[in-house]
Amino acid sequence: MDAQGATADPQLQQFIELESQKQRFQQLVHQMTEVCWEKCMDKPGPKMDSRTEMCFSNCVERFIDTSQFILNRLEQAPKSRGAFD
């Protein structure tokens, strides 16, 4: 199969897109973990205190909210540009 035949296969394209989405999700989780760890974890220990737990919860929620906001704006951008053309 040549390179063009591989790109024309809809199942292969769907598989590649699904794997790309998984990779983006994993990168997002890694980034969120890193940011929230730096922000919230003072001294690692055997248990998290309630303040640290609340910090992690708030950090993750804000990270998700921000990501969703950005995705929504990016989805709307082509629509709004089309209105000005």
N, C-alpha and C positions, 0 to 999 in steps of 0.2 A: 504494500500500500504506500503510495507516495504521500508527501506532506500535505498536499491539497486534499487528498481523499480523507485523511485523518481529521482535518478541520471541518470537512463538510458533514461528518457523521454527527447527527443530532444527539445521539446518546452520549457520545464522547464529549461533545460540547457541554451537555448538561452535567456530566460527571465532573468535568474540569471546573465548571462554575460552582458546583456544590463544594468541591474541595477548596476552591478559592475562598468561598464564604466561611468555611470551617477555619481556614488559616487566619482570615481577618478577625473572626471571633476570638480565636486563641490569642492573637496579638493584643486585642482589646482587653481581654481578661488579664494578660500579663502586665500590660501598662497600668490597668486599674489597680492591680495588686501592688505594684511597685510604688505608685503614687500614694495610695492609702497607707501602705506600710511606713513610708518615710514620714507621712504626716501624723500618724496616730501612735505608732509603737515607740514608746520611750525606752523601756528596758524589757527585753523579752524574758519571760519567766514561764513557770509551769501553768499559770492560769492568767486569763485577762481580767482586769478589773472592769467594773461597769462603765467607767469613763472611757476606757480604751475601746470597749465593745460598742458603745454608743458612737464614738468617733468613727470607727470602721463602718458602721451602719450608715451614718450620715454621709461619709465620704463616698461610699459605693452608690448610694441613692443620687447624690449630686452628679457623680460621674455619669451615671446612666441618663439622668435628666439632660445633662449637657450634650451627651452624644446623640440623644434622640432629637434635641433641638437642632443641632447641626445637620443631622440627616434630613430633617424636615425642610430646613432652609435650602439645602442642596437640591432636594427634589423640586422645590418651588422655583428655584432660580431659572431653569430653562423655560418654565411656563411664563414667568414674568418677562423674560427677555423676548419671548415670542410676541408678547403684546406690544412691544415697542418697535418691532421690525416693520 
